[in-house]
Each structure stands twice: as structure tokens, then as C-alpha cells.
Amino acid sequence: MNDVEIPDQWIQAKLPDISNLNMGQSPSSSDVNISGDGIAFFQGKAEFGKLYPTVKKYCSAPRKTAEKNDILLSVRAPVGPTNLANQMTAIGRGLAAIRADENNVNFKFLLYYFRKIEPWMSEQGTGTTFKAISGQFLKELDCIVPPLAEQKIIADKLDTLLAQVGTTKARLDRIPKILKTFRQAVLAAAVSGKLTEEWRERHEISRSGWLSTKFSSICREITVGYVGKMADRYESSGIPFLRSQNVRAFQYSDVNLLYISKDFHKKIYKSRLEPGDLAIVRSGAPGTTCVIPASLGIANCSDLVIARPNEKLISDFGCIFMNSEIAQKNVSENQVGVAQQHFNVGSMKKMPIDLPSNKEQTEIVRRVEELFAFADSIEQKNNAALERVNNLTQSILAKAFRGELTADWRAANPELISGENSAEALLAKIKAEREKLALEKKAANKTRKKKA
């Protein structure tokens, strides 16, 4: 695992040489509660936060515990993620508690080391039901050990650098929400007439010319996709058969697209899809709408409302309207059904809409597409930046554990990494202290036996 070159002043050691390992053990279910009785109880990755886990359960009779500043390592499904205990806690089978040797190993340094090797650790689990690593695996784990003074310098530098990465990531994470708000604002402006207010002034057109109508008056047909059992009707190829998952806002998706035979398509011709149709989701994400593209060709569907615009309605404007908040509110208020709420043909026919002229619809579509393309461009750049930032954490950790972050510090402080301050001396000190402690315990046990 540690096949990278490390500074001459560093050494490698097994995990038990520099820490105490405590594999978790699940308590009796009768001793676990959510009322706060006992100490905090953690079972695995599901409770982890950025640094400390979130308390969801408590244990009144723990079998295994971790102490404050112990590293909590997820050892099963998934393997590798870490958190830090900020209090005495009970730990279940999904965790191991790793306690850096007191006064000799910096616990933050050791935590960062585990975060550096997390990608590698995630691949080490074995098992068929779920992947896990054993206590024996951890006992054989190699660790990098710099001198103690340098451990603290590395931990402090990583605290600073990774906090900056975290701040940058948090800012980038907010952008999708901002773009979602922007897109909805564009749609609201489009269907209210604000988006083309200046355009109407230039063309001396009044907003009062918009027609207050309903979809039944601006569609040649409004119908519903096929309703019936489909399990034995699908083919490996043939006529595309869309379901609600193939309809996204403004775009058709061919992910998990299914097919039916030509003969079955003819039998259920009423539920066909034609280029320019509005395909509207009935249940799940009701009201979500896309325009069926000409590239799809002959197609059919189930669980969709199909609105086929007449000459008064431009398909793309209908799609803009249906994905706007005003239409989504109407969809939400007009769902029917008991077991499962859905949006039906009757509600679609009665859907009210303020309709501009075809010329203004065309201008609205052009402007919305232009603004959405701008938002898409920002989103792509943001996603690329997020990917770089996500990779940056591992890049910084890799540099830290190659000794690159502290190269200048080592050159300026040779006395803190040599002689009695060297990593070799540190390891020898840990060993001597442990041997002394073992002898003291043995002597104390003999004394107790004699008194007994």
C-alpha cells in the first residue's frame, strides 16, 4: 500500500505499534434507545458527519466503547470512512475505535492518514452479503510515522488547507440551487409576459391581447398513455415505449427505455406519441413535461398524459408553461386518486393558460432557450469545478503523506526530527512505555492475588 517514497526521517510501522485498536460489538437491542438513556451509540457510516458523528441512539449497557478523540473507522458496508469521537460512546460491529498512543502520536494526524488511504481501504473489504474488514486486517495495516513535532505541523496544515477546500466546495454546492431558482424565475417571467415586455413595446403589442383559455381549446387531442399490464409485452427492440421515468423537464430521456412490438403498438394506437406532443407525467413527479422530439420516431407510452397542440399553441411554449410554477401549482391542486395521487386527462383539459400570439410565443421560447443555455453553461463549469475540488482533497492528503507540505519545515528544524526526536526514537519510546505499563499491571495483579 505505502509504495510511495517518504522522507528519510520518516518510518513505517504497523497500526498496533502506534495505537490501540478496539473492534466494535453490538449491544443487546433492549439496551439501545432514542430517549437519551446511557451514552451515545454509533453503528457505522450512516451516522457520520464531516468530522463528528450525529447522535441518533443511546446505549445503557455498552459492550465496546470509544473515548474522546478516538478515530471511528467504518469496517463494514462501506469500508473506510472515518469520524472522530467527541465523547465516550458505545460502538457497534460496524465500527472500530483507533486510539492514537497518548502523548506520542497526534490523533488528528492519524485521522488524516486514514482519510488519505480511504479510497484504498474501500477496496479491501471481503464477504458476499456485505464487504467488511477484520481486526486482524487492521493489525497488519502499515502506517507512516513522522517525528511527533512534524505530525502536529502536518495536522495543522491539513486543518487549514482542507477547511479552505471545504469552504470552496460549500460555495459551489450552493450554485445548483441558485440556478434552479433562476430557471424558475425565467419561466415565471415567460408565462406572465414580463420576459417579453420590452419586445411588445417595440412591436406595439399589448399584454391585453393574450388569450385566457384552457388546454382543451388549444389542443387537437388530450389523451392518456396505455393503462394495463405490460410485464409480458416488452421486447428487446421495436417501438419505443415511454414511461414517466423517460420524461424529464424539457427533455425526453432514453435511459431505461423499453420497447414493444409493432403489432401491440397498432392495438394501442390511441396512446401513440407524435413529434411535437406534450408528454406530461401523471404520477411520481406529476406535471413534469417534455416535447416529444422528431428524432424519437414512432413511439407509444403508459402513465403519461398526452397533449397534442393545435395551431394556436407552439409545443415548446406549452412545455415552458407546464414546467412553470403556476402550472405545477395547478397540477398539485388537481390530482386525484386514493391509493396513489395522479394528474389525469380531465384536469389537463381544464388547465387554464394565458396564451400570447404565435409570434410572441416564438420569441418567448427563443429567450427562454437562450437563458437556459446560459444557466446550463454555468452548471457545466460548476460541475467541472466541483470535480476538481473533490479531487483536491485527496491530492492535498497525498502531498502531506509524501512529506511535501513540510519539506521547508524539516529543512528549518533539523533538531526536531533527529536524535531523541526522530521517528525511530519515538517508536522505541512507545514500545518501552508499553512494556513498562505491562510490567506494572502484572505486578499489581500479583499483589491483588496475594491479598486475596
Long-range contacts (C-beta under 8 A, 24 or more apart in sequence): 1-117, 1-120, 1-141, 1-142, 2-142, 2-144, 4-398, 4-401, 4-402, 5-402, 6-144, 6-401, 6-402, 6-403, 7-146, 7-403, 7-407, 7-410, 9-146, 9-147, 9-150, 9-410, 9-417, 9-418, 9-422, 9-423, 10-144, 10-145, 10-146, 10-147, 10-403, 10-423, 11-144, 11-145, 11-423, 11-424, 11-427, 12-142, 12-143, 12-144, 12-145, 13-142, 13-143, 13-145, 13-427, 14-139, 14-140, 14-141, 14-142, 14-143, 15-98, 15-138, 15-139, 15-141, 15-142, 15-143, 16-139, 17-143, 17-427, 17-430, 17-431, 18-100, 18-101, 18-104, 18-105, 18-110, 18-143, 18-145, 18-427, 18-430, 19-98, 19-99, 19-100, 19-101, 19-105, 19-110, 20-98, 20-99, 20-101, 21-96, 21-97, 21-98, 21-99, 21-135, 21-138, 21-139, 22-64, 22-65, 22-66, 22-70, 22-91, 22-96, 22-97, 22-98, 22-99, 23-64, 23-75, 23-93, 23-96, 23-135, 23-138, 24-64, 24-75, 24-91, 24-92, 24-93, 24-94, 24-95, 24-96, 24-97, 25-63, 25-64, 25-91, 25-92, 25-93, 26-63, 26-92, 26-93, 27-59, 27-61, 27-62, 27-63, 27-90, 27-92, 28-61, 31-59, 31-60, 31-61, 31-62, 32-57, 32-58, 32-59, 33-57, 33-58, 33-59, 33-60, 34-58, 38-62, 38-90, 39-65, 39-87, 39-88, 39-89, 39-90, 40-87, 40-88, 40-89, 40-90, 41-89, 41-90, 41-91, 41-92, 42-72, 42-89, 42-90, 42-91, 42-92, 42-95, 43-91, 43-92, 43-93, 43-94, 43-95, 44-74, 44-76, 44-77, 44-92, 44-94, 44-95, 45-74, 45-77, 45-78, 45-81, 45-94, 47-83, 48-72, 48-74, 48-81, 48-82, 48-83, 49-83, 50-166, 51-83, 51-84, 52-83, 52-84, 52-85, 52-86, 53-83, 53-85, 53-89, 59-90, 62-90, 62-91, 63-90, 64-90, 64-91, 64-97, 65-89, 65-90, 65-91, 65-97, 66-91, 66-95, 66-97, 66-99, 67-97, 67-99, 69-99, 69-100, 69-107, 70-97, 70-98, 70-99, 70-107, 71-97, 71-98, 71-99, 71-100, 71-107, 71-110, 71-111, 71-114, 72-96, 72-97, 73-97, 73-98, 73-114, 73-138, 75-132, 75-133, 75-134, 75-138, 76-125, 76-127, 76-130, 76-131, 76-132, 76-133, 77-125, 77-130, 77-131, 77-132, 78-122, 78-125, 78-131, 79-121, 79-122, 79-124, 79-125, 79-131, 79-132, 79-133, 80-114, 80-117, 80-118, 80-119, 80-120, 80-121, 80-122, 81-118, 82-111, 82-114, 82-115, 82-118, 84-111, 96-135, 96-138, 98-138, 101-430, 104-148, 104-426, 104-429, 104-430, 104-433, 105-145, 105-148, 105-151, 105-430, 106-148, 106-151, 106-152, 106-155, 108-155, 108-158, 108-159, 109-146, 109-151, 109-152, 109-154, 109-155, 110-143, 112-154, 112-155, 112-158, 112-397, 112-400, 113-143, 113-144, 113-401, 115-397, 116-394, 116-397, 116-398, 116-400, 116-401, 119-394, 144-401, 145-423, 145-426, 145-427, 146-403, 146-406, 146-417, 146-423, 147-416, 147-417, 147-421, 147-422, 147-423, 147-426, 148-421, 148-426, 149-413, 149-416, 149-417, 149-421, 150-406, 150-409, 150-410, 150-416, 150-417, 153-406, 153-409, 154-400, 154-405, 154-406, 157-400, 157-405, 157-406, 158-396, 158-397, 158-400, 158-405, 161-396, 161-405, 162-393, 162-396, 165-389, 165-392, 165-393, 165-396, 168-389, 169-386, 169-389, 169-390, 172-382, 172-385, 172-386, 172-389, 173-386, 175-378, 175-379, 175-382, 176-379, 176-382, 179-375, 179-378, 179-379, 179-382, 182-371, 182-375, 183-372, 183-375, 184-324, 184-325, 186-368, 186-371, 186-372, 186-375, 187-320, 187-323, 187-324, 187-325, 187-368, 188-324, 188-325, 188-326, 190-320, 190-324, 190-364, 190-367, 190-368, 191-320, 191-321, 191-324, 191-326, 191-327, 191-354, 193-354, 193-356, 195-364, 195-367, 195-368, 196-356, 196-360, 196-363, 196-364, 196-367, 199-360, 199-363, 200-360, 205-357, 205-360, 209-356, 209-357, 210-354, 210-355, 210-356, 211-312, 211-354, 211-355, 211-356, 212-352, 212-353, 212-354, 212-355, 213-352, 213-353, 213-354, 213-355, 214-349, 214-350, 214-351, 214-352, 214-353, 215-307, 215-318, 215-348, 215-349, 215-350, 215-351, 215-353, 216-349, 216-350, 217-312, 218-309, 218-310, 218-312, 218-313, 218-318, 218-353, 218-355, 219-307, 219-308, 219-309, 219-310, 219-313, 220-308, 220-309, 220-310, 221-306, 221-307, 221-308, 222-305, 222-306, 222-307, 222-308, 222-345, 222-348, 222-349, 223-270, 223-271, 223-305, 223-306, 223-308, 223-345, 224-271, 224-282, 224-304, 224-305, 224-306, 224-344, 224-345, 225-271, 225-282, 225-300, 225-301, 225-302, 225-303, 225-304, 225-305, 225-306, 226-268, 226-271, 226-300, 226-301, 226-302, 227-302, 227-303, 228-302, 230-302, 233-260, 233-261, 233-264, 234-258, 234-259, 234-260, 235-259, 235-260, 235-261, 238-262, 238-265, 239-264, 239-265, 239-298, 239-299, 239-300, 240-296, 240-297, 240-298, 240-299, 240-300, 241-299, 241-300, 241-301, 241-302, 242-273, 242-279, 242-299, 242-300, 242-301, 242-302, 242-304, 243-301, 243-302, 243-303, 243-304, 244-281, 244-282, 244-283, 244-284, 244-285, 244-288, 244-303, 244-304, 245-284, 247-279, 247-280, 247-281, 247-288, 247-289, 247-290, 247-304, 248-288, 248-290, 249-288, 249-289, 249-290, 249-323, 250-289, 250-290, 250-291, 250-319, 250-323, 250-372, 251-290, 252-279, 252-290, 252-291, 252-292, 252-293, 252-296, 260-300, 265-298, 265-300, 268-300, 271-300, 271-301, 271-302, 271-306, 272-298, 272-299, 272-300, 273-299, 273-300, 273-301, 273-306, 274-308, 276-308, 276-309, 276-315, 277-306, 277-307, 277-308, 277-309, 277-315, 278-306, 278-307, 278-308, 278-309, 278-315, 278-318, 278-319, 278-322, 279-304, 279-305, 279-306, 280-304, 280-305, 280-306, 280-307, 280-322, 280-343, 280-348, 281-305, 281-343, 282-342, 282-343, 282-344, 283-337, 283-340, 283-341, 283-342, 283-343, 286-331, 286-332, 286-335, 286-341, 286-342, 286-343, 287-322, 287-323, 287-327, 287-328, 287-331, 287-332, 287-343, 288-323, 289-318, 289-319, 289-322, 289-323, 290-319, 291-315, 291-316, 291-318, 291-319, 305-343, 305-344, 305-345, 305-348, 307-348, 311-358, 312-355, 312-358, 313-355, 313-361, 314-358, 314-361, 314-362, 314-365, 316-361, 316-365, 316-369, 317-356, 317-361, 317-362, 317-364, 317-365, 320-364, 320-365, 320-368, 321-353, 327-351, 327-353
